[in-house]
Amino acid sequence: MKWPGLQTPLGALLLACALVALAALPSCVQAAPDVGTQDYRLQARALAPGVWVVEGANDDFSVANGCNIINTGFIATGAGVVVINTGPSRLYGQQLRALIARTTPEPVVQVLQLNLHPDYFLGDQAFADVPRRATATTRAGVAREAAAYETNLYRLCGDWMKGTETLAPDTDLVVPPEGLRWRIGSRELELREWRGHTDSDLVLFDRASGVAFVGGLVFADRIPTTPHARIPDWLASLDALQTQGLRTVVPSHGPVHEGTRGLAQTRRYLQWLDGHFRRAAQQGWEMNDLLRAPVPDEFRAWAAFRTEYVRNVAHLYPRYEREALAAASRR
């Protein structure tokens, strides 16, 4: 019943404390879900001809938003629809598929999962009849952690999760270092695999439209999630992504935006976090000291600060403490 990295009594306490206060920033474009009827009120917004995004709340998981905090998407190719991520629940997946059918006459032919986090794949039950693609690393991560994800989201989001059981991605996607050109119908999509947010972070480019689904590598106006994060790798991946001529950027969390605004925000936050945690560990601070320390106003204003920053501390700070202790022992 714990997120990876919160497998200690202190970690569980931090998570429990964090969940009592949600960040109070507004949601993205989508209308608020109807809790009474369990209608996610999903809306497809066209970003370019044949390319749509379905925006979730820029928030943390809650009953009020149905655990829908992810931006999913779909692309019509002339030979069928490619779906990018399937949301946090069986119900979301069903409503997403119905939305796709209302939006385009093309059938769904492929599902792509960009990383191993739960709202990327827990809607897969609605797409059992089509290939669900992910890298081998992501597929292994889903197999390892899906049961814990299910437990956590049932706990956080209640009835929205009824009937949700993991249907894992079933088809390996091999992306070479130089990227993979993926032709479907009239579309030539490009996939790149980086790492840092997780051990396998896929980015999907539709070069013709200039739309990039960047997954968890970029967060916009939101504190990044870090249960699997490796900050040096993440920063290196952002450097590589910076070279890709980003135009319309769809982060998994936070508003769709133009150019590198979200990338720059994510880089600033990770660099600050890395330096702040490193100095704190070298000075012998405990977690409680770190949680009481000031945080720049820019970051405090982002969505999910009051929950996600606590998780950042719980996920990452023990690593900095170990590194500081090891360095001290060598002196």
C-alpha positions in Angstrom: 0.0 0.0 0.0 3.0 2.3 -0.4 4.6 4.0 -3.3 8.1 2.8 -4.2 10.5 4.7 -2.0 8.0 5.0 0.9 8.6 1.5 2.3 9.5 2.8 5.8 7.3 3.9 8.7 8.6 7.5 8.3 7.8 7.3 4.6 4.3 6.1 5.2 3.8 8.8 7.8 5.0 11.5 5.3 2.7 10.3 2.7 -0.3 10.1 5.0 0.4 13.7 6.2 0.9 14.9 2.7 -2.4 13.5 1.4 -4.5 15.7 3.8 -3.6 18.8 1.8 -3.9 19.1 -1.9 -2.3 21.8 -4.0 -4.9 24.4 -4.8 -4.0 25.4 -8.4 -6.7 25.2 -11.1 -7.2 22.2 -13.3 -6.4 22.1 -17.0 -9.0 22.8 -19.7 -11.1 19.7 -19.0 -14.4 20.1 -17.0 -14.3 18.6 -13.5 -15.4 15.0 -13.3 -18.9 14.2 -12.0 -18.4 12.2 -8.8 -22.1 11.3 -8.6 -22.4 9.7 -12.0 -18.7 8.8 -12.3 -18.4 10.6 -15.6 -14.9 11.8 -16.3 -16.3 14.4 -18.8 -13.4 13.7 -21.0 -12.9 16.2 -23.9 -10.7 15.8 -27.0 -8.9 19.0 -27.9 -7.4 19.1 -31.4 -3.8 20.2 -31.4 -3.3 19.7 -35.2 -5.2 17.8 -37.9 -5.6 14.3 -36.6 -3.9 14.9 -33.3 -5.8 15.2 -30.1 -5.0 15.6 -26.4 -7.4 14.7 -23.5 -6.3 16.9 -20.6 -6.5 15.8 -16.9 -6.4 18.0 -13.8 -3.1 19.7 -12.9 -3.4 18.3 -9.4 -2.7 15.3 -7.2 -4.8 12.1 -7.1 -8.1 12.6 -5.4 -11.7 11.4 -5.4 -12.7 14.8 -6.7 -10.8 14.4 -9.9 -11.3 10.7 -10.2 -7.5 10.2 -10.1 -7.4 11.8 -13.6 -4.3 13.9 -13.5 -2.8 12.7 -16.8 -2.8 14.1 -20.3 -3.6 11.2 -22.7 -3.8 11.6 -26.4 -4.6 9.9 -29.7 -3.5 10.3 -33.4 -5.5 9.3 -36.5 -3.2 7.8 -39.1 -5.5 6.9 -41.9 -4.9 3.3 -41.0 -6.3 3.5 -37.5 -5.8 5.4 -34.3 -2.7 5.3 -32.0 -3.6 5.9 -28.4 -1.0 7.5 -26.1 -1.5 6.2 -22.5 -4.9 5.0 -21.2 -5.4 6.7 -17.9 -5.8 5.7 -14.2 -8.8 3.2 -14.3 -10.9 0.8 -16.2 -13.6 3.4 -16.3 -11.3 6.1 -17.7 -10.2 3.7 -20.4 -13.8 2.9 -21.4 -14.7 6.6 -21.5 -11.5 7.4 -23.4 -12.3 4.8 -26.0 -15.9 6.1 -26.4 -14.5 9.6 -26.8 -12.2 8.4 -29.6 -15.1 6.7 -31.4 -17.1 10.0 -31.2 -14.1 12.0 -32.5 -12.9 10.0 -35.5 -14.3 7.1 -37.5 -11.0 5.3 -37.5 -10.7 2.2 -35.3 -8.1 2.0 -32.5 -5.2 -0.1 -33.8 -2.3 0.6 -31.3 -1.8 1.7 -27.7 1.5 3.2 -26.6 2.6 3.4 -22.9 5.3 6.0 -22.3 6.4 4.7 -18.9 5.5 2.4 -16.0 3.5 4.8 -13.8 -0.1 3.7 -13.1 -2.1 6.3 -14.9 -0.2 5.4 -18.1 -1.7 1.9 -18.3 -4.5 1.2 -15.8 -7.1 2.0 -18.5 -5.8 -0.8 -20.7 -8.7 -3.1 -20.0 -10.7 -1.0 -22.5 -8.1 -1.8 -25.2 -7.7 -5.5 -24.7 -8.3 -6.2 -28.4 -5.3 -4.2 -29.7 -1.5 -4.4 -29.2 -0.4 -2.4 -26.2 3.2 -1.4 -26.7 5.9 -0.5 -24.2 9.6 -1.0 -23.8 10.9 -4.1 -22.1 12.0 -2.0 -19.2 8.6 -0.5 -18.8 6.9 -3.9 -19.1 9.1 -5.3 -16.4 8.3 -2.4 -14.2 4.6 -2.8 -14.7 4.9 -6.5 -13.8 6.8 -5.6 -10.7 4.7 -2.8 -9.3 1.2 -3.0 -10.7 -0.3 -4.6 -7.6 1.0 -1.9 -5.4 -0.3 0.8 -7.8 -3.8 -0.7 -7.8 -3.9 -0.8 -4.0 -2.8 2.8 -3.8 -5.2 4.2 -6.3 -8.2 2.2 -4.8 -7.2 3.8 -1.5 -6.9 7.3 -2.9 -9.8 7.3 -5.4 -12.4 4.8 -4.2 -15.3 4.0 -6.4 -13.6 5.5 -9.5 -11.4 2.4 -9.5 -14.1 -0.3 -9.4 -13.3 -3.2 -11.7 -9.8 -1.9 -12.4 -7.3 -4.7 -12.8 -3.9 -4.5 -14.5 -3.9 -5.5 -18.1 -0.3 -5.0 -18.9 1.3 -3.8 -22.1 1.8 -7.0 -24.2 4.2 -6.0 -27.0 7.8 -5.0 -26.7 8.9 -1.8 -28.3 12.6 -1.7 -29.2 13.9 1.9 -29.7 17.5 2.2 -30.9 19.6 5.1 -29.5 19.1 7.1 -32.7 15.3 6.8 -32.4 12.7 4.7 -34.1 10.7 5.9 -37.2 7.3 4.3 -36.9 5.1 4.5 -40.0 1.4 3.8 -39.6 -0.9 4.8 -42.5 -0.1 8.3 -43.6 1.8 9.2 -40.4 5.5 8.8 -39.7 5.9 9.0 -36.0 9.2 9.1 -34.2 10.0 7.5 -30.9 12.9 8.3 -28.6 13.8 6.6 -25.4 15.5 8.4 -22.6 15.6 7.9 -18.8 15.7 9.7 -15.5 12.1 10.2 -14.6 12.0 6.4 -14.8 14.4 3.8 -16.2 12.6 4.1 -19.6 11.0 7.3 -20.7 9.5 7.3 -24.1 8.8 10.5 -26.1 6.6 10.4 -29.2 7.0 13.0 -32.0 4.6 13.7 -34.8 7.0 15.7 -36.9 4.5 16.7 -39.5 2.3 18.5 -36.9 5.1 19.5 -34.5 3.3 17.8 -31.6 5.5 16.0 -29.0 4.1 13.7 -26.3 7.0 14.0 -23.8 5.6 11.8 -21.0 7.1 12.2 -17.6 10.3 13.9 -18.7 8.6 17.3 -18.6 6.3 18.7 -16.0 4.6 22.1 -16.6 3.5 24.2 -13.6 3.6 21.1 -11.5 6.1 19.6 -9.0 7.6 16.5 -10.7 7.0 13.0 -9.4 10.1 11.1 -8.3 9.4 7.5 -7.1 11.8 6.2 -9.8 13.9 9.3 -10.5 17.6 9.6 -11.1 18.3 13.3 -11.3 21.6 13.2 -13.2 20.1 11.0 -15.9 16.9 13.1 -16.0 18.9 16.3 -16.6 20.9 14.6 -19.3 17.7 13.5 -21.0 16.4 17.1 -20.8 19.5 18.3 -22.5 18.9 15.8 -25.3 15.2 16.7 -25.6 16.2 20.4 -25.8 17.9 19.7 -29.2 14.7 18.3 -30.7 13.1 21.6 -31.8 10.1 21.3 -29.6 7.0 23.1 -30.8 3.7 21.9 -29.2 4.5 20.0 -26.0 2.2 17.6 -24.3 3.6 16.7 -20.9 1.9 13.9 -19.0 1.2 16.3 -16.1 0.5 20.0 -16.5 -0.8 22.2 -19.4 0.0 21.7 -23.0 2.4 24.5 -24.1 4.6 25.8 -26.9 8.4 25.4 -26.9 10.6 24.7 -24.0 8.8 26.4 -21.1 7.9 23.2 -19.3 11.4 21.7 -20.0 13.0 24.8 -18.5 10.8 24.6 -15.5 11.6 21.0 -14.9 15.3 21.6 -15.3 15.3 24.5 -12.9 13.5 22.5 -10.3 15.7 19.4 -10.6 18.8 21.5 -10.4 17.6 23.3 -7.3 16.5 20.0 -5.7 19.8 18.3 -6.4 21.8 21.2 -4.9 19.5 21.8 -2.0 19.4 18.1 -1.0 23.1 17.7 -1.4 24.0 20.7 0.8 21.4 19.6 3.4 22.9 16.1 3.6 26.4 17.4 3.9 25.3 19.5 6.8 23.7 16.5 8.5 20.1 17.6 8.2 17.3 15.1 8.9 14.2 14.9 6.7 12.2 17.0 9.1 14.8 19.8 8.9 14.5 19.6 5.1 10.7 19.8 5.1 10.8 22.9 7.3 13.4 24.7 5.1 12.3 27.4 2.7 11.5 26.5 -0.9 11.6 29.1 -3.7 8.2 30.8 -4.3 8.2 29.7 -7.9 8.0 26.1 -6.9 5.6 26.6 -4.0 3.1 28.0 -6.5 3.1 24.9 -8.7 0.4 22.3 -8.6 0.7 19.5 -6.0 3.5 21.2 -4.1 2.2 20.3 -0.7 1.9 16.6 -1.5 4.5 16.0 -4.2 7.4 17.9 -2.5 7.0 15.7 0.6 7.2 12.7 -1.6 10.3 14.1 -3.3 12.0 14.3 0.1 11.0 10.8 1.0 11.9 9.3 -2.3 15.3 11.0 -2.9 16.8 12.4 0.3 17.9 9.1 1.8 20.2 8.7 -1.3 21.8 12.0 -0.6 22.3 11.0 3.1 24.0 7.8 2.1 26.3 9.6 -0.3 27.2 12.2 2.3 27.9 9.5 4.9 30.1 7.5 2.4 32.0 10.7 1.5 32.6 11.5 5.2 33.8 7.9 5.9 36.5 8.3 3.2 37.9 11.5 4.6 
